[in-house]
Amino acid sequence: GQHVAAELSAENGRQLFVPVGFAHGFLTLEPDCEVTYKVSDVYAPACDGGVRWDDPALALPWPLPPGVTPELSAKDQTLPLVADFA
């Protein structure tokens, strides 16, 4: 039920370590961005999971202008609420 937010950019050179098992999400603030990340193992779709970015129970303060909805992958559009996460 807690979160950490950080702005990462080429200019500030910051990186973020997310331990295995922790949920994480990315929001690009510019229209033409590259997001690069490393993972601990090969991708295993059967082990993949997540929760909705806009889950009211989490109430994450995404830095979006009013009325703007982010563009999501097909996979992320179908994620469950945290209460329904198995």
Buried (B, 14 or more C-beta within 10 A) or exposed (E): EEEEEEEEEEEEEEEEEEEEEEEEBEBEEEEEEEEEEEEEEEEEEEEEEBBBBBBEEBEEEEEEEEEEEEEEEEEBEEBEEBEEEE
